[in-house]
């Protein structure tokens, strides 16, 4: 368990009860969920820590996760809804009316398809768009940063909200994001006192679309693959694991569990 620069103290983490986390390149490693990472999710759950993935991923992805993984909820499509299981049933709680968000998505998708088809652009709508309920995802892997920024700027000019992850431009129409839905979930569904939020929550992320969560949650972590994008973030993680992606998440999980169980953390850093 090593960290870049600062090392968290047990005092800061010993009351954590809710761990929010990005998925792509934070939980997953080159698209796969490593056994160390999956075991870490179970260890956290068994210790009484509610894990909540917060992702730009599609509704289909969220449905699977809340059924098969040891998580308390999933926030999907960058905050469009929270997904939970209640009495064995999967329930979607939308930021607004689900039908309204769906109609906005339909119109926005048409506009985005027109935008990326002009001038021979090579961007493509993500293959999982058919499983999305509220946003539009555009694949960006293989495209240089300048082209991604140009497209993102044009989408903003059309009135769309934009979040850029390690794999997608996610865009939608609506006044929500990862932070807004996380706060609603914590205070509304989980009943957490707002005064307790700083001490009982933690977050792990890796990319630009996690900046709002780094600003919202005091106990914020990055995995090492976030280092190249730090200069582009309005809010940065307080601590950064020396390990990348899913291995970094597993190390962070151990750090939090050790703080809860023994009040002791390693003093090592890189």
C-alpha positions as CSV (number, residue, x, y, z in Angstrom):
1,X,0.0,0.0,0.0
2,X,2.0,3.0,-1.3
3,X,0.8,6.4,-2.2
4,X,2.2,9.2,-4.3
5,X,3.2,12.1,-2.1
6,X,0.7,12.4,0.8
7,X,-0.4,9.4,2.8
8,X,-3.9,9.2,4.4
9,X,-4.2,8.9,8.2
10,X,-6.3,6.4,10.0
11,X,-8.1,9.2,11.7
12,X,-9.3,10.6,8.4
13,X,-10.7,7.3,7.2
14,X,-11.9,5.4,10.3
15,X,-15.5,6.5,10.0
16,X,-16.0,5.9,6.3
17,X,-19.2,4.0,5.6
18,X,-19.9,4.9,2.0
19,X,-17.3,4.4,-0.8
20,X,-18.2,5.9,-4.2
21,X,-16.0,4.8,-7.1
22,X,-15.7,5.3,-10.9
23,X,-15.6,2.1,-12.9
24,X,-13.7,2.3,-16.2
25,X,-10.0,2.3,-15.5
26,X,-10.6,2.7,-11.8
27,X,-12.3,-0.6,-10.9
28,X,-11.5,-2.2,-14.3
29,X,-8.0,-2.8,-15.7
30,X,-7.8,-2.7,-19.5
31,X,-11.5,-3.4,-19.5
32,X,-11.4,-6.4,-17.1
33,X,-12.3,-6.7,-13.4
34,X,-9.3,-8.3,-11.8
35,X,-9.8,-10.9,-9.0
36,X,-8.0,-8.6,-6.5
37,X,-10.5,-5.8,-7.3
38,X,-13.6,-8.0,-7.1
39,X,-12.4,-9.5,-3.8
40,X,-11.8,-6.0,-2.5
41,X,-15.5,-5.1,-3.2
42,X,-16.6,-8.2,-1.2
43,X,-14.2,-7.3,1.7
44,X,-15.6,-3.8,1.8
45,X,-19.2,-5.1,1.8
46,X,-18.5,-7.6,4.5
47,X,-17.0,-4.9,6.6
48,X,-20.2,-2.8,6.4
49,X,-19.0,-0.3,3.9
50,X,-21.6,0.5,1.2
51,X,-19.9,0.6,-2.2
52,X,-21.6,2.8,-4.9
53,X,-20.1,2.7,-8.4
54,X,-20.7,6.1,-10.1
55,X,-20.3,5.7,-13.8
56,X,-21.0,7.1,-17.3
57,X,-21.9,3.5,-18.1
58,X,-25.2,2.5,-19.6
59,X,-28.4,1.3,-17.9
60,X,-27.7,-2.2,-19.1
61,X,-24.4,-2.2,-17.4
62,X,-25.9,-0.7,-14.2
63,X,-28.7,-3.4,-14.1
64,X,-26.1,-6.1,-14.2
65,X,-23.8,-4.5,-11.6
66,X,-26.6,-4.0,-9.0
67,X,-27.7,-7.6,-9.5
68,X,-24.3,-9.3,-9.5
69,X,-21.8,-7.2,-7.5
70,X,-21.7,-6.6,-3.8
71,X,-22.8,-2.9,-4.1
72,X,-25.5,-0.8,-2.3
73,X,-26.4,1.1,-5.5
74,X,-25.1,2.2,-8.8
75,X,-25.3,5.8,-10.3
76,X,-25.5,5.5,-14.0
77,X,-25.1,7.7,-17.1
78,X,-23.2,10.4,-15.2
79,X,-26.0,11.0,-12.7
80,X,-29.1,10.4,-14.8
81,X,-30.4,7.9,-12.3
82,X,-29.6,5.8,-9.2
83,X,-30.2,2.0,-9.4
84,X,-30.9,-0.1,-6.3
85,X,-32.5,-3.4,-5.4
86,X,-35.6,-3.3,-3.3
87,X,-37.3,-6.5,-2.2
88,X,-35.4,-8.3,-4.9
89,X,-36.5,-5.9,-7.7
90,X,-34.2,-3.6,-9.6
91,X,-35.4,0.0,-9.3
92,X,-34.3,3.1,-11.3
93,X,-34.7,6.4,-9.6
94,X,-34.3,9.2,-12.2
95,X,-33.0,12.7,-11.7
96,X,-36.2,13.9,-13.3
97,X,-39.1,12.1,-15.0
98,X,-37.8,9.1,-16.9
99,X,-39.9,9.7,-20.0
100,X,-38.8,13.3,-20.1
101,X,-35.1,12.3,-19.9
102,X,-35.7,9.7,-22.6
103,X,-37.3,12.2,-25.0
104,X,-34.4,14.7,-24.4
105,X,-32.0,11.9,-25.1
106,X,-33.7,11.0,-28.4
107,X,-33.5,14.6,-29.7
108,X,-29.9,15.0,-28.4
109,X,-28.8,11.8,-30.1
110,X,-30.1,13.0,-33.5
111,X,-28.3,16.2,-33.1
112,X,-25.0,14.5,-32.1
113,X,-25.2,12.0,-35.0
114,X,-25.6,15.0,-37.4
115,X,-22.6,16.8,-35.7
116,X,-20.2,13.9,-35.9
117,X,-21.1,12.9,-39.5
118,X,-20.2,16.3,-40.9
119,X,-16.8,17.0,-42.5
120,X,-15.9,13.3,-42.5
121,X,-15.3,13.0,-38.8
122,X,-14.3,9.5,-37.6
123,X,-15.9,9.7,-34.2
124,X,-18.6,7.0,-33.6
125,X,-21.5,6.7,-31.2
126,X,-20.6,4.1,-28.5
127,X,-21.7,0.5,-29.2
128,X,-23.7,0.4,-26.0
129,X,-25.9,3.4,-26.9
130,X,-28.8,1.1,-27.4
131,X,-28.7,0.3,-23.7
132,X,-28.7,3.9,-22.6
133,X,-31.8,5.7,-21.2
134,X,-30.7,9.3,-20.8
135,X,-27.3,10.2,-22.3
136,X,-25.3,9.9,-25.5
137,X,-21.8,8.3,-25.5
138,X,-19.2,8.9,-28.1
139,X,-16.1,6.7,-28.3
140,X,-12.9,8.7,-28.1
141,X,-10.2,6.1,-27.9
142,X,-7.7,6.6,-30.7
143,X,-8.5,10.3,-31.1
144,X,-6.1,13.0,-30.1
145,X,-6.9,15.3,-27.2
146,X,-7.3,18.3,-29.5
147,X,-10.0,16.6,-31.6
148,X,-11.8,15.4,-28.5
149,X,-11.9,19.0,-27.1
150,X,-13.1,20.4,-30.3
151,X,-16.0,18.1,-30.5
152,X,-16.8,18.6,-26.8
153,X,-16.8,22.3,-27.3
154,X,-19.2,22.1,-30.2
155,X,-21.6,19.9,-28.2
156,X,-21.6,22.4,-25.4
157,X,-22.4,25.1,-27.9
158,X,-25.5,23.1,-28.8
159,X,-26.6,23.2,-25.2
160,X,-25.4,19.8,-24.1
161,X,-23.7,19.0,-20.8
162,X,-20.4,17.2,-21.5
163,X,-18.2,14.9,-19.3
164,X,-15.0,13.4,-20.7
165,X,-13.9,10.0,-19.3
166,X,-11.0,7.8,-20.3
167,X,-13.1,6.2,-23.0
168,X,-16.1,8.4,-23.9
169,X,-17.5,11.8,-24.3
170,X,-20.7,11.5,-22.4
171,X,-23.3,14.2,-23.1
172,X,-26.9,14.9,-22.0
173,X,-29.5,17.6,-21.6
174,X,-30.2,18.2,-17.9
175,X,-28.9,19.9,-14.8
176,X,-27.3,16.9,-13.1
177,X,-23.9,15.2,-12.8
178,X,-22.2,12.6,-10.8
179,X,-21.9,14.8,-7.8
180,X,-25.5,16.0,-7.7
181,X,-26.9,12.5,-7.9
182,X,-24.4,11.2,-5.3
183,X,-25.5,13.9,-2.8
184,X,-29.2,13.1,-3.5
185,X,-28.5,9.4,-2.9
186,X,-26.6,10.0,0.3
187,X,-29.0,12.4,2.0
188,X,-32.3,11.2,0.5
189,X,-32.1,7.4,0.0
190,X,-29.4,6.6,2.6
191,X,-30.5,9.2,5.1
192,X,-27.0,10.5,5.9
193,X,-26.9,13.8,7.9
194,X,-25.2,16.4,5.6
195,X,-23.0,17.4,8.5
196,X,-21.6,13.8,8.6
197,X,-20.8,13.6,4.9
198,X,-17.2,14.6,5.0
199,X,-16.3,11.9,7.5
200,X,-18.4,9.0,6.4
201,X,-17.7,9.1,2.6
202,X,-14.8,8.4,0.3
203,X,-14.4,8.4,-3.5
204,X,-12.0,6.8,-6.0
205,X,-11.6,8.0,-9.6
206,X,-9.2,8.2,-12.5
207,X,-10.3,10.8,-15.1
208,X,-11.6,14.2,-15.9
209,X,-15.2,13.4,-15.4
210,X,-14.5,12.6,-11.8
211,X,-13.4,16.2,-10.9
212,X,-16.8,17.1,-9.4
213,X,-16.6,14.1,-7.1
214,X,-13.1,15.0,-6.0
215,X,-14.4,18.4,-5.1
216,X,-17.5,17.0,-3.3
217,X,-16.0,14.2,-1.2
218,X,-13.1,15.2,1.1
219,X,-11.7,11.7,1.4
220,X,-10.9,11.4,-2.3
221,X,-8.5,9.1,-4.0
222,X,-7.0,8.7,-7.5
223,X,-5.4,5.6,-9.0
224,X,-2.0,6.2,-10.5
225,X,-3.3,6.4,-14.1
226,X,-4.9,9.8,-13.2
227,X,-1.5,11.5,-13.1
228,X,-1.4,12.6,-16.7
229,X,-4.7,14.4,-16.5
230,X,-4.2,16.1,-13.2
231,X,-3.4,19.5,-14.9
232,X,-6.8,19.4,-16.5
233,X,-8.8,18.9,-13.4
234,X,-10.6,21.7,-11.5
235,X,-10.6,19.5,-8.4
236,X,-7.9,16.9,-7.7
237,X,-7.9,13.9,-5.4
238,X,-6.4,14.3,-2.0
239,X,-4.4,11.1,-2.2
240,X,-3.1,9.0,-5.2
241,X,-2.3,5.4,-5.1
242,X,1.0,4.3,-6.6
243,X,-0.9,1.5,-8.2
244,X,-3.0,1.8,-11.4
245,X,-6.6,1.1,-12.1
246,X,-8.1,-2.0,-10.3
247,X,-4.9,-2.7,-8.4
248,X,-4.9,0.9,-7.1
249,X,-8.6,0.4,-6.0
250,X,-7.7,-2.8,-4.2
251,X,-4.9,-1.0,-2.3
252,X,-7.2,1.9,-1.4
253,X,-9.8,-0.6,-0.1
254,X,-7.2,-2.2,2.1
255,X,-6.2,1.2,3.4
256,X,-9.8,2.1,4.3
257,X,-10.4,-1.3,5.9
258,X,-7.2,-1.1,8.0
259,X,-8.3,2.3,9.2
260,X,-11.6,1.0,10.3
261,X,-10.3,-2.2,11.9
262,X,-7.1,-1.2,13.6
263,X,-6.7,2.6,13.3
264,X,-3.3,1.9,11.8
265,X,-2.1,2.8,8.3
266,X,1.3,2.3,6.7
267,X,3.6,5.3,6.7
268,X,5.2,4.5,3.4
269,X,4.9,6.7,0.3
270,X,6.6,6.8,-3.0
